[in-house]
């Protein structure tokens, strides 16, 4: 169920400060988008419109930059962002089994967020932790040498230490 505060437009005041700071900086679109995502956790439509209007870059071009770079998100992510490595070392060490275990434990698929907004599951080409393969990163912390059960246990521990609104 969507709460009323979830349907309200995000506050653009912090973004306006960023835009004021970069108003005359040529070629600052990516930096502005990064800072906007830092503020909101993703790039809401209202922010994209304001960035376009403030920079003079057409909305289609702003969207083109957003969709080109994997770092940018157009929808909110859960409190815990799971990045599951799909690099060669992880792949040959059964990262697909880890993905199945995560999906089973959380009831979500790649790219989805749990209904309680605690977890989002994404895959990445490589985390650069090949010696730990298969590996996932949750909020910047690497969890390596995973087995399906070890991945599930890690998720249960994180979930047990948090509530959806903490």
PyMOL commands that set and color helices and strands:
alter all, ss='L'
color gray80, all
select helices_A, chain A and resi 4-7+13-21+29-40+45-55+59-68+88-92+95-106+130-132+148-160
alter helices_A, ss='H'
color red, helices_A
select strands_A, chain A and resi 80-85+119-124+136-138+141-143
alter strands_A, ss='S'
color yellow, strands_A
deselect
rebuild
show_as cartoon
